Amino acid sequence: MSDTIRLRGGGSLQGCLRVPGDKSISHRALIFHALADGNATIEGLLESEDVRSTAACLKALGVQYEGGRIEGRNGQLHAPADVLDCGNSGTTIRLLMGLLAGQPITAKLTGDASLRSRPMQRVTDPLSRMGVEFIGDSLRPPIQMKGGGTRNIRYRSSVASAQVKTALMLAAVQSEGTLEFEEPSASRDHTERMFRAMGVEFVDEIAEDGTHRIVLAGPQRLHAQCIDVPGDVSSAAFFLVGASILPGSDLTIRNVGVNPTRSGVVQALKRMGANIEEVGLREVSGEPVADLRVQKAALTSTVIEGAEIPLLVDELPVLAVAAAHAEGTTIVRNAGELRVKESDRIEATANIIRSMGADIEVRADGFSVHGRPRANYRNFEISAEGDHRIAMASCIAALATSGVTTVHGAESIRTSFPEFLPSLEALRG
């Protein structure tokens, strides 16, 4: 994929599409099976740079994965001969720290320039309390750690984070004692679903105030299970927004994961008036899956805040594009997490909205988009700042403008959706 792409506005999105496998589930399927007893086949694994980073790191730890088949290490990994390169993937590095916490080996983890600027303390702090030794700076990569001999703790996370929760659950199944983990609200539950399928026992409950609690006694074994990875709703979100704002659109996206702790973007768009129908709801490998049919609709503004944020945080940039085409002012609050993604996604999102000629107000933890549903937005030129979701959101914004839009930094799309641009062009009517 070229670093710079040019897209002409206009047209509609029509036909059928399959989006790549879910990125979160793909990472977990590989990492969890590294610890597992036995072998498994993983169908539909996302073939992207982020997931390849996970697979390469696991190979360095002695895990064999080829042709969709993975061989579990029965709880015993090899010490890596070199630094583990996690590329651009925050999920890879944070989950690997949890995986390595229970292993009596020393490992050093790093990544690209973007990943090396991202904070890791929300994972390294609780792992330190469990007995992991971090050698030198543990705030940002590169991070050197020595695991083994860990004991479970009681820990309350200040943010609802599936990455923090998963790292601690991975450490917990290798540790003595009982992990009691709390987060302010429920984050995506792919880990809980896959752990149960692999035979891990734990208590999972939500209190009256919305606090989410996990209680897991260790150590426990994970047993290999064949996994069929559903389509990634985060990837589908770009097409859901595109078809919602482009006249004449009628698009069906096949086999999309609609896990309620992950598909907040679908519910937010429906609340805005989007015409989205879930067809053939079914369960695949413990995950709810459906085909999503979406047609052009008149959108209205909404408020996105609080416990809803973890359910759609990655989709907020493209939801801002939808908001620019909605009647009224859409408000996003409590989304300060966007500041520490692959880019500062609050500022990067604001750059998209302003560049296309719409109005946005930025706050520390969110933004407000003043929509104009009948506006004739202009073409623009923008840098994606090395962030795949900003690049794809810019492309969707470009479709609803006049003229040709230029997006620099489009190669970042490879980290999650390598076929995004060909898929987009194939659907344009």
Kinemage of the C-alpha trace (Angstrom):
@kinemage 1
@onewidth
@group {chain A} dominant
@subgroup {mainchain}
@vectorlist {calphas} color= white
{ca met a 1} P 0.000 0.000 0.000
{ca ser a 2} L 1.269 3.445 -0.938
{ca asp a 3} L 2.120 5.983 1.750
{ca thr a 4} L -0.201 8.481 0.038
{ca ile a 5} L -3.634 7.762 -1.438
{ca arg a 6} L -6.123 9.937 -3.308
{ca leu a 7} L -9.859 9.354 -3.174
{ca arg a 8} L -12.548 11.020 -5.262
{ca gly a 9} L -15.751 11.854 -3.433
{ca gly a 10} L -19.249 10.849 -4.479
{ca gly a 11} L -21.095 7.649 -5.248
{ca ser a 12} L -22.537 5.054 -2.878
{ca leu a 13} L -21.547 1.780 -1.206
{ca gln a 14} L -23.390 -1.255 -2.572
{ca gly a 15} L -23.062 -5.035 -2.481
{ca cys a 16} L -21.601 -7.509 0.013
{ca leu a 17} L -18.389 -7.486 2.000
{ca arg a 18} L -16.459 -9.659 4.424
{ca val a 19} L -14.208 -7.770 6.792
{ca pro a 20} L -11.023 -9.338 8.218
{ca gly a 21} L -11.057 -11.419 11.388
{ca asp a 22} L -11.454 -9.633 14.688
{ca lys a 23} L -8.103 -8.223 15.789
{ca ser a 24} L -8.722 -8.548 19.528
{ca ile a 25} L -9.838 -12.175 19.220
{ca ser a 26} L -6.957 -12.994 16.858
{ca his a 27} L -4.362 -11.752 19.377
{ca arg a 28} L -6.018 -13.699 22.189
{ca ala a 29} L -6.391 -16.909 20.207
{ca leu a 30} L -2.634 -16.958 19.594
{ca ile a 31} L -1.455 -15.819 23.030
{ca phe a 32} L -3.811 -18.009 25.065
{ca his a 33} L -2.898 -21.085 23.060
{ca ala a 34} L 0.775 -20.432 23.731
{ca leu a 35} L 0.037 -21.523 27.320
{ca ala a 36} L -2.423 -24.274 26.426
{ca asp a 37} L -2.262 -28.023 26.724
{ca gly a 38} L -2.649 -29.510 23.253
{ca asn a 39} L -2.957 -28.160 19.709
{ca ala a 40} L -5.692 -26.223 17.929
{ca thr a 41} L -6.754 -24.838 14.561
{ca ile a 42} L -7.556 -21.135 14.286
{ca glu a 43} L -9.802 -20.221 11.342
{ca gly a 44} L -10.267 -16.652 10.117
{ca leu a 45} L -7.234 -15.217 11.920
{ca leu a 46} L -6.584 -11.608 10.946
{ca glu a 47} L -3.568 -11.407 8.646
{ca ser a 48} L -2.345 -7.943 9.585
{ca glu a 49} L 0.907 -6.448 10.795
{ca asp a 50} L -0.255 -6.252 14.413
{ca val a 51} L -1.230 -9.924 14.563
{ca arg a 52} L 1.954 -10.915 12.727
{ca ser a 53} L 3.891 -9.125 15.469
{ca thr a 54} L 2.154 -11.298 18.061
{ca ala a 55} L 2.834 -14.472 16.065
{ca ala a 56} L 6.521 -13.564 15.617
{ca cys a 57} L 6.979 -12.876 19.339
{ca leu a 58} L 5.358 -16.199 20.236
{ca lys a 59} L 7.601 -18.021 17.768
{ca ala a 60} L 10.586 -16.484 19.563
{ca leu a 61} L 9.172 -17.981 22.782
{ca gly a 62} L 9.053 -21.472 21.257
{ca val a 63} L 5.444 -21.541 20.018
{ca gln a 64} L 4.846 -23.265 16.675
{ca tyr a 65} L 2.146 -21.680 14.492
{ca glu a 66} L 1.746 -22.403 10.790
{ca gly a 67} L -1.138 -22.750 8.375
{ca gly a 68} L -3.725 -21.943 11.010
{ca arg a 69} L -2.526 -24.635 13.415
{ca ile a 70} L -0.933 -23.749 16.751
{ca glu a 71} L 0.884 -26.043 19.166
{ca gly a 72} L 0.432 -25.201 22.840
{ca arg a 73} L 3.482 -25.104 25.108
{ca asn a 74} L 1.734 -26.681 28.139
{ca gly a 75} L 2.531 -23.646 30.268
{ca gln a 76} L 6.267 -23.597 29.546
{ca leu a 77} L 7.772 -21.024 27.181
{ca his a 78} L 11.377 -20.680 26.033
{ca ala a 79} L 13.522 -17.681 26.897
{ca pro a 80} L 13.820 -15.539 23.746
{ca ala a 81} L 17.224 -15.270 22.116
{ca asp a 82} L 16.610 -11.634 21.160
{ca val a 83} L 14.423 -8.631 21.912
{ca leu a 84} L 10.703 -9.225 21.294
{ca asp a 85} L 9.553 -6.700 18.684
{ca cys a 86} L 5.850 -5.893 19.147
{ca gly a 87} L 5.731 -3.529 16.167
{ca asn a 88} L 2.918 -1.005 16.480
{ca ser a 89} L 0.693 -3.222 18.642
{ca gly a 90} L -0.230 -2.111 22.155
{ca thr a 91} L -2.288 -5.279 22.554
{ca thr a 92} L 0.741 -7.431 21.752
{ca ile a 93} L 3.084 -5.850 24.276
{ca arg a 94} L 0.570 -5.545 27.132
{ca leu a 95} L -0.783 -9.075 26.778
{ca leu a 96} L 2.716 -10.531 26.376
{ca met a 97} L 3.720 -8.941 29.671
{ca gly a 98} L 0.864 -10.850 31.321
{ca leu a 99} L 1.860 -14.039 29.512
{ca leu a 100} L 5.512 -13.701 30.561
{ca ala a 101} L 4.691 -12.756 34.157
{ca gly a 102} L 4.373 -16.381 35.190
{ca gln a 103} L 7.403 -17.609 33.246
{ca pro a 104} L 10.810 -17.913 35.015
{ca ile a 105} L 12.607 -16.236 32.128
{ca thr a 106} L 13.947 -12.782 31.300
{ca ala a 107} L 12.655 -10.984 28.218
{ca lys a 108} L 12.910 -7.536 26.701
{ca leu a 109} L 9.958 -6.089 24.750
{ca thr a 110} L 9.979 -3.120 22.397
{ca gly a 111} L 8.186 -1.780 19.330
{ca asp a 112} L 8.177 0.959 16.721
{ca ala a 113} L 8.507 4.664 17.515
{ca ser a 114} L 4.778 5.038 18.117
{ca leu a 115} L 4.606 2.108 20.533
{ca arg a 116} L 7.715 3.276 22.375
{ca ser a 117} L 5.874 6.515 23.208
{ca arg a 118} L 2.827 4.786 24.719
{ca pro a 119} L 2.348 4.344 28.485
{ca met a 120} L 2.670 0.875 30.012
{ca gln a 121} L 2.409 1.694 33.724
{ca arg a 122} L -1.209 0.568 34.020
{ca val a 123} L 0.049 -2.973 33.324
{ca thr a 124} L 3.539 -2.893 34.823
{ca asp a 125} L 2.360 -1.524 38.198
{ca pro a 126} L -0.002 -4.409 39.062
{ca leu a 127} L 2.395 -6.986 37.615
{ca ser a 128} L 5.136 -5.559 39.845
{ca arg a 129} L 2.847 -6.057 42.819
{ca met a 130} L 2.395 -9.674 41.748
{ca gly a 131} L 6.158 -10.201 41.875
{ca val a 132} L 7.355 -9.494 38.332
{ca glu a 133} L 10.761 -7.815 38.289
{ca phe a 134} L 11.069 -4.923 35.838
{ca ile a 135} L 14.663 -4.018 35.109
{ca gly a 136} L 15.103 -0.301 34.476
{ca asp a 137} L 12.319 1.940 33.132
{ca ser a 138} L 8.872 0.305 33.108
{ca leu a 139} L 6.897 3.362 32.006
{ca arg a 140} L 7.415 3.000 28.244
{ca pro a 141} L 9.074 0.464 25.939
{ca pro a 142} L 11.626 -0.950 25.697
{ca ile a 143} L 10.738 -2.894 28.853
{ca gln a 144} L 12.849 -5.676 30.345
{ca met a 145} L 11.145 -8.074 32.746
{ca lys a 146} L 11.774 -11.251 34.702
{ca gly a 147} L 8.790 -13.391 35.601
{ca gly a 148} L 8.086 -16.473 37.679
{ca gly a 149} L 7.125 -16.999 41.316
{ca thr a 150} L 4.190 -14.596 41.089
{ca arg a 151} L 1.306 -14.391 43.544
{ca asn a 152} L -2.171 -13.101 42.807
{ca ile a 153} L -3.386 -9.843 44.323
{ca arg a 154} L -6.445 -7.657 44.761
{ca tyr a 155} L -6.328 -4.822 42.230
{ca arg a 156} L -8.715 -2.071 41.159
{ca ser a 157} L -7.958 -0.516 37.787
{ca ser a 158} L -8.674 3.198 37.427
{ca val a 159} L -9.856 2.635 33.840
{ca ala a 160} L -12.010 0.027 32.148
{ca ser a 161} L -9.391 -1.682 30.007
{ca ala a 162} L -9.566 -5.096 28.372
{ca gln a 163} L -5.793 -5.036 27.932
{ca val a 164} L -5.138 -4.518 31.654
{ca lys a 165} L -7.748 -7.120 32.603
{ca thr a 166} L -6.369 -9.674 30.135
{ca ala a 167} L -2.741 -9.153 31.179
{ca leu a 168} L -3.647 -9.783 34.816
{ca met a 169} L -5.818 -12.816 34.010
{ca leu a 170} L -2.955 -14.307 31.976
{ca ala a 171} L -0.629 -13.753 34.923
{ca ala a 172} L -3.238 -15.100 37.359
{ca val a 173} L -3.606 -18.525 35.728
{ca gln a 174} L 0.153 -18.976 36.248
{ca ser a 175} L 0.252 -17.664 39.841
{ca glu a 176} L -0.546 -18.843 43.363
{ca gly a 177} L -3.477 -17.403 45.273
{ca thr a 178} L -6.583 -15.566 44.077
{ca leu a 179} L -6.773 -12.579 41.753
{ca glu a 180} L -9.534 -10.103 42.614
{ca phe a 181} L -9.698 -7.597 39.763
{ca glu a 182} L -12.074 -4.650 39.486
{ca glu a 183} L -12.610 -2.050 36.771
{ca pro a 184} L -15.051 0.906 36.788
{ca ser a 185} L -17.260 -0.666 34.103
{ca ala a 186} L -17.206 -3.751 31.920
{ca ser a 187} L -14.606 -3.703 29.149
{ca arg a 188} L -14.814 -6.035 26.134
{ca asp a 189} L -15.190 -9.625 27.289
{ca his a 190} L -13.383 -11.655 24.598
{ca thr a 191} L -10.941 -12.893 27.246
{ca glu a 192} L -13.661 -14.130 29.573
{ca arg a 193} L -15.412 -15.987 26.738
{ca met a 194} L -12.244 -17.637 25.456
{ca phe a 195} L -10.927 -18.497 28.934
{ca arg a 196} L -14.193 -20.277 29.736
{ca ala a 197} L -14.063 -22.167 26.435
{ca met a 198} L -10.519 -23.250 27.324
{ca gly a 199} L -11.580 -24.569 30.743
{ca val a 200} L -10.584 -21.725 33.076
{ca glu a 201} L -12.903 -21.237 36.055
{ca phe a 202} L -13.544 -17.796 37.555
{ca val a 203} L -16.274 -15.520 38.922
{ca asp a 204} L -17.403 -12.666 36.689
{ca glu a 205} L -19.920 -10.161 38.073
{ca ile a 206} L -21.151 -6.599 37.731
{ca ala a 207} L -22.159 -4.656 40.851
{ca glu a 208} L -25.141 -2.320 41.135
{ca asp a 209} L -22.864 0.685 40.576
{ca gly a 210} L -21.573 -0.846 37.310
{ca thr a 211} L -18.219 -1.977 38.695
{ca his a 212} L -16.969 -5.105 36.938
{ca arg a 213} L -15.258 -7.765 39.081
{ca ile a 214} L -13.236 -10.871 38.217
{ca val a 215} L -12.209 -13.423 40.851
{ca leu a 216} L -9.791 -16.081 39.570
{ca ala a 217} L -7.924 -18.638 41.663
{ca gly a 218} L -4.614 -19.845 40.257
{ca pro a 219} L -2.833 -21.690 38.979
{ca gln a 220} L -5.041 -23.191 36.263
{ca arg a 221} L -4.432 -24.861 32.903
{ca leu a 222} L -5.792 -23.701 29.565
{ca his a 223} L -6.940 -26.477 27.230
{ca ala a 224} L -6.652 -25.957 23.469
{ca gln a 225} L -9.887 -25.303 21.556
{ca cys a 226} L -10.384 -24.765 17.827
{ca ile a 227} L -11.355 -21.130 17.202
{ca asp a 228} L -13.327 -19.559 14.349
{ca val a 229} L -12.574 -15.826 14.442
{ca pro a 230} L -15.566 -13.622 13.433
{ca gly a 231} L -15.254 -10.478 11.329
{ca asp a 232} L -13.966 -7.418 13.175
{ca val a 233} L -16.740 -4.943 14.063
{ca ser a 234} L -14.088 -2.203 14.310
{ca ser a 235} L -13.248 -2.779 10.644
{ca ala a 236} L -16.938 -2.995 9.745
{ca ala a 237} L -17.557 0.366 11.449
{ca phe a 238} L -15.961 2.326 8.607
{ca phe a 239} L -18.337 0.782 6.081
{ca leu a 240} L -21.333 1.174 8.403
{ca val a 241} L -20.663 4.905 8.592
{ca gly a 242} L -19.880 5.209 4.879
{ca ala a 243} L -23.123 3.507 3.831
{ca ser a 244} L -25.095 5.559 6.377
{ca ile a 245} L -23.981 8.910 4.927
{ca leu a 246} L -23.707 8.180 1.173
{ca pro a 247} L -26.985 8.466 -0.823
{ca gly a 248} L -28.159 5.280 -2.518
{ca ser a 249} L -26.082 2.955 -0.337
{ca asp a 250} L -27.243 -0.586 0.418
{ca leu a 251} L -24.486 -2.754 1.875
{ca thr a 252} L -24.346 -6.127 3.653
{ca ile a 253} L -21.313 -7.001 5.776
{ca arg a 254} L -21.082 -10.750 6.370
{ca asn a 255} L -20.132 -12.653 9.529
{ca val a 256} L -19.445 -9.720 11.871
{ca gly a 257} L -18.840 -10.207 15.582
{ca val a 258} L -21.599 -8.396 17.503
{ca asn a 259} L -20.418 -9.064 21.044
{ca pro a 260} L -22.342 -6.498 23.155
{ca thr a 261} L -19.161 -5.491 25.009
{ca arg a 262} L -17.536 -4.652 21.687
{ca ser a 263} L -20.250 -3.516 19.253
{ca gly a 264} L -21.119 -0.224 20.902
{ca val a 265} L -20.569 1.475 17.536
{ca val a 266} L -23.593 -0.371 16.105
{ca gln a 267} L -25.801 0.730 18.979
{ca ala a 268} L -24.547 4.328 18.824
{ca leu a 269} L -25.250 4.519 15.075
{ca lys a 270} L -28.721 3.024 15.555
{ca arg a 271} L -29.387 5.640 18.240
{ca met a 272} L -28.403 8.277 15.674
{ca gly a 273} L -31.002 6.852 13.284
{ca ala a 274} L -28.774 4.595 11.180
{ca asn a 275} L -30.645 1.918 9.220
{ca ile a 276} L -28.700 -1.164 10.365
{ca glu a 277} L -30.280 -4.615 10.472
{ca glu a 278} L -28.669 -7.604 12.207
{ca val a 279} L -29.494 -10.669 10.093
{ca gly a 280} L -28.990 -14.328 11.073
{ca leu a 281} L -27.771 -13.775 14.625
{ca arg a 282} L -25.836 -16.879 15.703
{ca glu a 283} L -22.999 -18.005 17.977
{ca val a 284} L -19.569 -19.026 16.640
{ca ser a 285} L -16.810 -20.180 19.003
{ca gly a 286} L -18.633 -18.562 21.911
{ca glu a 287} L -19.021 -15.186 20.183
{ca pro a 288} L -22.295 -13.721 18.820
{ca val a 289} L -22.096 -13.171 15.060
{ca ala a 290} L -24.500 -11.645 12.493
{ca asp a 291} L -24.647 -10.215 8.986
{ca leu a 292} L -25.120 -6.436 9.076
{ca arg a 293} L -27.224 -4.763 6.385
{ca val a 294} L -26.923 -0.971 6.293
{ca gln a 295} L -28.624 1.609 4.077
{ca lys a 296} L -28.441 5.403 3.811
{ca ala a 297} L -30.322 7.119 6.615
{ca ala a 298} L -30.981 10.575 8.032
{ca leu a 299} L -28.804 10.828 11.145
{ca thr a 300} L -29.350 12.871 14.296
{ca ser a 301} L -26.937 13.797 17.064
{ca thr a 302} L -26.307 11.823 20.247
{ca val a 303} L -24.242 11.838 23.427
{ca ile a 304} L -21.532 9.197 23.922
{ca glu a 305} L -20.081 8.998 27.419
{ca gly a 306} L -19.443 6.992 30.563
{ca ala a 307} L -19.691 3.218 30.496
{ca glu a 308} L -20.353 3.256 26.731
{ca ile a 309} L -16.865 4.576 25.919
{ca pro a 310} L -14.936 1.279 26.386
{ca leu a 311} L -17.442 -0.428 24.072
{ca leu a 312} L -16.584 1.806 21.097
{ca val a 313} L -13.422 3.731 21.919
{ca asp a 314} L -11.631 2.595 18.744
{ca glu a 315} L -14.575 3.671 16.579
{ca leu a 316} L -14.878 7.239 17.868
{ca pro a 317} L -12.897 8.822 14.996
{ca val a 318} L -15.248 7.426 12.333
{ca leu a 319} L -18.290 8.150 14.555
{ca ala a 320} L -17.147 11.782 14.477
{ca val a 321} L -17.397 11.628 10.671
{ca ala a 322} L -20.963 10.331 11.008
{ca ala a 323} L -21.674 13.144 13.491
{ca ala a 324} L -20.580 15.754 10.929
{ca his a 325} L -23.432 14.493 8.721
{ca ala a 326} L -26.016 14.355 11.531
{ca glu a 327} L -28.573 16.953 12.589
{ca gly a 328} L -27.491 18.673 15.815
{ca thr a 329} L -24.431 18.467 18.043
{ca thr a 330} L -22.922 15.114 18.967
{ca ile a 331} L -21.014 15.139 22.258
{ca val a 332} L -18.273 12.688 23.298
{ca arg a 333} L -17.131 12.703 26.950
{ca asn a 334} L -14.931 10.532 29.199
{ca ala a 335} L -12.756 9.459 26.262
{ca gly a 336} L -9.369 10.677 27.503
{ca glu a 337} L -8.011 7.233 26.559
{ca leu a 338} L -7.963 8.508 22.956
{ca arg a 339} L -5.010 10.743 23.872
{ca val a 340} L -2.681 7.731 24.281
{ca lys a 341} L -3.533 5.595 21.260
{ca glu a 342} L -1.336 5.260 18.152
{ca ser a 343} L -1.780 9.015 17.893
{ca asp a 344} L -3.537 11.625 20.013
{ca arg a 345} L -6.850 10.566 18.474
{ca ile a 346} L -8.787 13.510 19.881
{ca glu a 347} L -6.583 16.006 18.054
{ca ala a 348} L -6.252 13.760 14.985
{ca thr a 349} L -10.035 13.346 14.783
{ca ala a 350} L -10.513 17.092 15.130
{ca asn a 351} L -8.077 17.558 12.251
{ca ile a 352} L -10.246 15.365 9.997
{ca ile a 353} L -13.451 17.195 10.899
{ca arg a 354} L -11.953 20.665 10.478
{ca ser a 355} L -10.193 19.716 7.246
{ca met a 356} L -13.467 18.661 5.625
{ca gly a 357} L -15.040 21.972 6.635
{ca ala a 358} L -17.145 20.886 9.624
{ca asp a 359} L -17.151 22.349 13.132
{ca ile a 360} L -15.698 20.580 16.160
{ca glu a 361} L -14.850 21.692 19.681
{ca val a 362} L -12.120 19.772 21.527
{ca arg a 363} L -11.894 19.043 25.261
{ca ala a 364} L -9.356 17.132 27.317
{ca asp a 365} L -11.528 14.017 27.341
{ca gly a 366} L -13.522 14.321 24.144
{ca phe a 367} L -15.129 16.621 21.595
{ca ser a 368} L -18.380 18.046 20.240
{ca val a 369} L -19.194 17.865 16.524
{ca his a 370} L -21.733 20.310 15.094
{ca gly a 371} L -23.404 18.388 12.293
{ca arg a 372} L -24.772 19.717 9.005
{ca pro a 373} L -26.628 16.883 7.232
{ca arg a 374} L -27.007 18.721 3.927
{ca ala a 375} L -23.565 20.304 3.876
{ca asn a 376} L -21.399 20.136 0.777
{ca tyr a 377} L -18.125 19.304 2.495
{ca arg a 378} L -14.897 20.025 0.666
{ca asn a 379} L -12.067 17.723 -0.317
{ca phe a 380} L -8.965 18.007 1.841
{ca glu a 381} L -5.372 16.920 2.408
{ca ile a 382} L -4.415 15.285 5.701
{ca ser a 383} L -1.765 13.229 7.497
{ca ala a 384} L -2.949 10.089 9.273
{ca glu a 385} L -0.077 10.491 11.755
{ca gly a 386} L 0.830 6.811 11.498
{ca asp a 387} L -2.575 5.792 12.900
{ca his a 388} L -4.573 3.198 10.943
{ca arg a 389} L -7.955 4.251 12.330
{ca ile a 390} L -7.341 7.904 11.519
{ca ala a 391} L -6.299 6.926 7.983
{ca met a 392} L -9.464 4.883 7.402
{ca ala a 393} L -11.738 7.488 9.010
{ca ser a 394} L -10.196 10.086 6.675
{ca cys a 395} L -11.007 7.867 3.687
{ca ile a 396} L -14.662 7.574 4.742
{ca ala a 397} L -14.861 11.334 5.253
{ca ala a 398} L -13.400 11.776 1.756
{ca leu a 399} L -16.213 9.790 0.118
{ca ala a 400} L -18.796 12.372 1.158
{ca thr a 401} L -16.910 15.381 -0.246
{ca ser a 402} L -16.582 16.959 -3.652
{ca gly a 403} L -13.279 16.618 -5.469
{ca val a 404} L -10.213 14.533 -4.612
{ca thr a 405} L -8.930 14.071 -1.053
{ca thr a 406} L -5.305 13.180 -0.276
{ca val a 407} L -4.437 11.051 2.766
{ca his a 408} L -0.765 10.767 3.751
{ca gly a 409} L 0.412 7.926 5.986
{ca ala a 410} L -2.045 5.408 4.552
{ca glu a 411} L 0.442 2.548 4.897
{ca ser a 412} L -0.567 2.389 8.568
{ca ile a 413} L -3.826 0.726 7.453
{ca arg a 414} L -1.857 -2.517 7.063
{ca thr a 415} L -1.715 -2.882 10.845
{ca ser a 416} L -5.396 -3.912 10.991
{ca phe a 417} L -7.087 -4.018 7.550
{ca pro a 418} L -4.694 -4.632 4.633
{ca glu a 419} L -7.530 -4.976 2.078
{ca phe a 420} L -9.410 -1.851 3.167
{ca leu a 421} L -8.837 0.236 0.038
{ca pro a 422} L -9.503 -2.524 -2.516
{ca ser a 423} L -12.666 -3.446 -0.602
{ca leu a 424} L -13.794 0.161 -0.546
{ca glu a 425} L -13.280 0.647 -4.274
{ca ala a 426} L -15.016 -2.641 -5.138
{ca leu a 427} L -18.200 -1.482 -3.346
{ca arg a 428} L -18.438 2.016 -4.785
{ca gly a 429} L -21.475 2.515 -6.989
